[in-house]
Amino acid sequence: MVTDPSPLQAALRAELSGWARFDPGTRALYATDASNYRKVPLGVVFPRSADDVAATLAVAREHGVPVTSRGAGTSIAGNACGPGLVIDFARHLNRILDIDPEAGLARVEPGVVLDVLRDAVAPHGLTFGPDPSTHSRCTLGGMIGNNSCGTHSVAWGKTVDNIRSLEVLLADGTRLELGATSEEELQRLCARQDRTGQLYRELRALRDDTAELIRSDFPDLARRVSGYNLDQLLPENGFHLGRALVGSEGTCATVLSATVELVPRPAARALAVLGFADAYAAADQVPQLRGLHALAIEGLSAEMVEVVRQHNPDSPALPLLPSGRSWLLVETAGETPQQAQERAARITRAMEGLADSVVHTDPARMTALWKIREEGSGYSTRLGGSERWSGWEDAAVPPERLGAYLREFDALLERFGYRGVSYGHYGDGCIHVRIDFDLLSRSGAAKYRSFLEAAADLVVAHGGSLSGEHGDGRARSALLSRMYSPQVIRAFERFKDAFDPDNLLNPGTIVRPEPVESDLRLLSAPARMDARTTLSLPADNGDLATATRRCVGMAKCLNTTGGVMCPSYRVTKEEKHNTRGRAHLLFEMLAGEVIDRGWRSEPVREALDLCLSCKGCKTDCPVGVDVAAYKAEFLHRHYRGRLRPAAHYSMGLLPLWLRALGRVPKLANKLMSSNFAPALKQLAGIDPRRQFPQLAERPLQLWWKARPERSDTNGTPVLLFPDTFTNYFEPLIAQHAVAALEALGHQVALPDSPVCCGLTMYSTGQLGLARKAVRRTAQRLRPHLDRGTPVVGLEPSCTAFLRNDALEVAPDDPDVKALAAATRTFAEQVQPELGQQQPPEAGEAVVQVHCHQYAELGFTADRAVLQAAGVRARVLDSGCCGLAGNFGFERGHYDVSVACAEQALLPAVRSAEPGTHVVADGFSCRTQLRQTSTAEPVHLATLLARALGVA
């Protein structure tokens, strides 16, 4: 093994037009995928062309360094992490090269994301059939490597069934187009006296020697993914070398492009949801359902539904389920909605007396139900307070054996003392499960191995396959000898050696594997640092190591549309700027092997620098990774006892500065717009392209004290929280809120003295100051809290902080707990009082939901208030404004900040009709809009006050 990567690094950089990175941060980022395994690479290559891939293999061959191909890194079996060079195809080799609608074909580079291809061919009425739950980020190259399947394999099969040909590069540099081969062509190719001829001769000999063995020993199973596809060499399958390589996990050749077969996209769909008494009863009915024109037959467990109910009680999917303790989602299609619905109804009639049922045809409802299934692996990692892992993730048995297999599998779990939640592709007998393995101890790892061996024997006894869609990887390759005879294992070795005789490509996978307990991530990189946190992190018992283990690599954070999570990643496309990358870097920091210097780590600081602390990951990540909290903790430790960046003093302590500047707002505004402004920005760490927001002539609390009229003393008391931004910059919003609250019969009060939640201090990692601020505020508001007065927030970030983050900053303070319980959003307070009256017509609006509101407060009440105010709202469901408090003001962040706004917000505003309201409750959102567009945004309180005739 290479110990000094310098010559390798120099050789690559001399040959590549793309990048080759060998720094500790990049190596740590690519040390694992979505599996339980970890292999730290020497370096990572980001090729820009097929020539770059060829150059990489040539250099690797010269230096004797193994190569692992990687797409989105969502491999659950450890297929995409390796010890030498990792080639990241997703970064640049992601073009759709050609679409031929007439032939139903598309040619793609390996880094093309599945949903990108599906969107591109949808106008032609086509789609790519295999659709894993990671369809929004998985790549075609990864799907080819693992032979992915997905929800609709009942109708459209595995990836192997949808491949016309592959353009590949062998480890020795030979470049080939591989597809079906006629006997005549095979004879011609075998006659060649070159590397190509040698390959075809060896594979023909392998076929001839093992044809009967393959026919007799390979399970007759739609979801057989384990091992190599030697059956594709048989004459009846056309000696299809392209399909033979599907599922080879990058161990035989490197895919440069693929020609894939497309299928007609259903014109209409319907969803029959069947509720059964238990999972066994559901599984027993699968054979009957397979004969009823189903596109998909997917299983949900009661445990999975319950964890959704716990973490997202407002999920629109929950009321859509019929009664039961296990459910099957059976999708049908038709030329018309009526035909699809009738086919779904036929399914419910067939299950009459066996299951409770309901048919859904509304796309929004069907999407909500599929979301539970698609995010099942995330939801099921945290059940019953335990950590649950992949490892026995996707075994498959014949569908007619599924009920029996599940009964015996659950008995096996009980015998080993494990708990697991089974769900998945019931229609093809493929079951996913996350199990509470102990992967933190050597004894736990030994028990893990014993269980996998017993589970493998159980699957084989039922005529099944160890893997039904994710491949073998490091998790199952060592178990293949329990599924296949020694003769088949030797045939697999011959297949690998024909393509890659020097064992350069992803060694140790499928053939000649290491034991299944080798390279377990948690054992190979245990936390060596004290991971106890200043923040309470209640879901993880105040332990950052446990918190970082939440990330299981599903990589929903790689999505570039929908939701809020990781706005900076959507700009940079850098792994270190998504939730997964940041969590993995923190994990490696605690281990201290690749990332050194602990809390003073520069790679970790750099990765977190572009985190906007938007908190989108807290909601969008299925396992609730909260990078904003981890960032606050890291900054707190990183700068402890050291000089901080200027922005931490200027914007982190903004409430303190404004308390002084608010006394002389005219002077402050004049100074900040004078010739001294550039110097002030330089001193404060603010980007020169940003303008200072103007202070109001009179802060809110001074206006309140000078206000002659008071609220009706007979009204219901509410306390309006004068957050820093509203108080000093936009008090008119609060004045409108007061008017609206009074018009609705409230007696409004404001605190007599300044209050601060501590958000700006928290976001810059000054946790001690944040704790003092929120405790002081809670203590000052105690008299109101004791009377049961609700505290109404206008600034979403501050409201969310008071309700949630404050409890992590000061978990044992009873006043803080009382304040959190009393805090309401403005919409939550007024919505019940608006009634169902017909609202006046107030026009249309583009609505930007503040990230913290999206993540922690919800927007249901706001939608109702907008409707009551007569506003026809287009609520943006994707992206972030990009300013995010201090982030967009800090020097070095401007370009990323504006690019974030260009993802969704600014295009929506520019495309709106003249006269359209732009609603943004967040001060950051309004500031970004004012500084990057011609829009003048308004707060919901202003719109409601206008509708009530009081503004």
NORUR-V700580 format. One record per backbone hydrogen bond with DSSP energy under -1.0 kcal/mol. CO is the residue of the C=O (numbers start at 1). NH is the residue of the N-H. Records with the same first field share a line. If there is no record, write none. Layout:
CO = NH + NH
//
This chain:
5 = 9
6 = 10
7 = 11
8 = 12
9 = 13
10 = 14
12 = 16
19 = 46
21 = 44
23 = 27
24 = 28
25 = 29
26 = 30
28 = 31
31 = 39
36 = 521
43 = 86
44 = 21
45 = 88
46 = 19
49 = 53
50 = 54
51 = 55
52 = 56
53 = 57
54 = 58
55 = 59
56 = 60
57 = 61
58 = 62
59 = 63
60 = 65
66 = 85
67 = 506
68 = 87
70 = 89
75 = 34
77 = 474 + 475
84 = 42 + 43
85 = 68
86 = 45
87 = 70
92 = 94
93 = 111
95 = 109
98 = 107
100 = 104 + 105
104 = 262
105 = 100
106 = 260
107 = 97 + 98
108 = 258
109 = 112
110 = 141
112 = 140
113 = 117
114 = 118
115 = 119
116 = 120
117 = 121
118 = 122
121 = 124 + 126
122 = 125
125 = 265
127 = 263
131 = 151
132 = 135
134 = 137 + 138
135 = 115
138 = 114
139 = 143
140 = 144
141 = 145
142 = 146
143 = 147 + 148
144 = 247
145 = 249
148 = 159
149 = 131
150 = 153
152 = 156
153 = 157
159 = 162
162 = 261
165 = 259
166 = 178
167 = 256 + 257
168 = 176
169 = 254
170 = 173
174 = 170
176 = 168
178 = 166
179 = 241
182 = 186
183 = 187
184 = 188
185 = 189
186 = 190
187 = 191
189 = 192
194 = 198
195 = 199
196 = 200
197 = 201
198 = 202
199 = 203
200 = 204
201 = 205
202 = 206
203 = 207
204 = 208
205 = 209
206 = 210
207 = 211
210 = 214
211 = 215
212 = 216
213 = 217
214 = 218
219 = 221
221 = 224
228 = 230
229 = 232
230 = 233
231 = 234
232 = 240
234 = 237 + 239
235 = 238
238 = 181
239 = 241
240 = 244
241 = 245
245 = 248
248 = 251
254 = 169
257 = 167
258 = 108
259 = 164 + 165
260 = 106
263 = 127
268 = 334
270 = 332
271 = 360
272 = 330
273 = 358
274 = 328
275 = 356
276 = 325 + 326
278 = 282
279 = 283
280 = 284
283 = 286
285 = 289
286 = 290
289 = 292
296 = 331
297 = 427
298 = 329
299 = 424
300 = 327
301 = 305
302 = 306
303 = 307
304 = 308
305 = 309
306 = 310
307 = 311
308 = 312
312 = 315
317 = 320
318 = 321
325 = 302
326 = 276
327 = 300
328 = 274
329 = 298
330 = 272
331 = 295 + 296
332 = 270
334 = 268
336 = 340
337 = 341
338 = 342
339 = 343
340 = 344
341 = 345
342 = 346
343 = 347
344 = 348
345 = 349
346 = 350
347 = 351
349 = 352
351 = 354 + 355
356 = 275
358 = 273
360 = 271
362 = 366
363 = 367
364 = 368
365 = 369
366 = 370
367 = 371
369 = 373
370 = 374
371 = 375
373 = 376
375 = 379
376 = 380
378 = 381
379 = 382
381 = 388
383 = 386
389 = 435
394 = 468
395 = 431
396 = 465
398 = 401
399 = 402
401 = 405
402 = 406
403 = 407
404 = 408
405 = 409
406 = 410
407 = 411
408 = 412
409 = 413
410 = 414
411 = 415
412 = 416
413 = 418
419 = 436
423 = 432
424 = 299 + 426
425 = 428 + 430
426 = 429
429 = 397
430 = 425
432 = 423
434 = 421
435 = 389 + 437
441 = 445
442 = 446
443 = 447
444 = 448
445 = 449
446 = 450
447 = 451
448 = 452
449 = 453
450 = 454
451 = 455
452 = 456
453 = 457
454 = 458
455 = 459
456 = 460
457 = 461
458 = 462
459 = 464
460 = 463
465 = 396
467 = 225
472 = 476
473 = 477
476 = 479
477 = 480
479 = 482
480 = 483 + 484
485 = 489
486 = 490
487 = 491
488 = 492
489 = 493
490 = 494
491 = 495
492 = 496
493 = 497
494 = 498
495 = 499
496 = 500
500 = 503
504 = 67
506 = 509
509 = 511
515 = 518
519 = 38
520 = 524
521 = 525
531 = 544
537 = 540 + 542
538 = 541
540 = 543
542 = 533
543 = 547
544 = 548
545 = 549
547 = 550
548 = 551
555 = 558
556 = 559
563 = 879
566 = 570
568 = 572
569 = 573
574 = 577
575 = 578
578 = 582
579 = 583
580 = 584
581 = 585
582 = 586
583 = 587
584 = 588
585 = 589
586 = 590
587 = 591
588 = 592
590 = 528 + 529
597 = 600
598 = 601
601 = 605
602 = 606
603 = 607
604 = 608
605 = 609
608 = 611
616 = 619 + 620
617 = 621
621 = 624
626 = 630
627 = 631
628 = 632
629 = 633
630 = 634
631 = 635
632 = 636
633 = 637
634 = 638
635 = 639
639 = 642
645 = 648
646 = 650
647 = 651 + 652
651 = 654
653 = 657
654 = 658
655 = 659
656 = 660
657 = 661
658 = 662
660 = 663
661 = 664
664 = 668
665 = 669
666 = 670
667 = 671
668 = 672
671 = 674
674 = 677
676 = 680
677 = 681
678 = 682
679 = 683
680 = 684
681 = 686
685 = 891
687 = 690
699 = 703
700 = 704
701 = 705
702 = 706
712 = 715
716 = 747
718 = 749
719 = 792
721 = 723
723 = 727
724 = 728
725 = 729 + 730
727 = 700
728 = 696
730 = 733
731 = 735
732 = 736
733 = 737
734 = 738
735 = 739
736 = 740
737 = 741
738 = 742
739 = 743
740 = 744
741 = 746
742 = 745
745 = 716
747 = 718
749 = 720
758 = 762
759 = 763
761 = 766
762 = 765
765 = 767
766 = 770
767 = 771
768 = 772
769 = 773
770 = 774
771 = 775
772 = 776
773 = 777
774 = 778
775 = 779
776 = 780
777 = 781
781 = 785
782 = 786
784 = 789
785 = 788
790 = 719
791 = 824
792 = 721
793 = 826
795 = 799
796 = 800
797 = 801
798 = 802
799 = 803
800 = 804
801 = 806
804 = 807
805 = 808 + 809
806 = 810
808 = 536
810 = 813
813 = 817
814 = 818
815 = 819
816 = 820
817 = 821
818 = 822
819 = 823
822 = 791
824 = 793
825 = 829
826 = 830
827 = 831
830 = 833
831 = 834
843 = 872
844 = 917
845 = 874
846 = 919
847 = 876
850 = 854
851 = 855
852 = 856
853 = 857 + 858
859 = 863
860 = 864
861 = 865
862 = 866
863 = 867
864 = 868
865 = 869
866 = 871
867 = 870
870 = 842
872 = 845
874 = 847
877 = 563
883 = 888
884 = 887
886 = 890
889 = 687
890 = 893
893 = 897
894 = 898
895 = 899
896 = 900
897 = 901
898 = 902
900 = 903
901 = 906
904 = 908
905 = 909
906 = 910
907 = 911
913 = 916
917 = 846
918 = 938
919 = 848
922 = 926
923 = 927
924 = 928
925 = 929
926 = 930
927 = 931
928 = 932
929 = 933
938 = 920
939 = 943
940 = 944
941 = 945
942 = 946
943 = 947
944 = 948
945 = 950
946 = 949
//
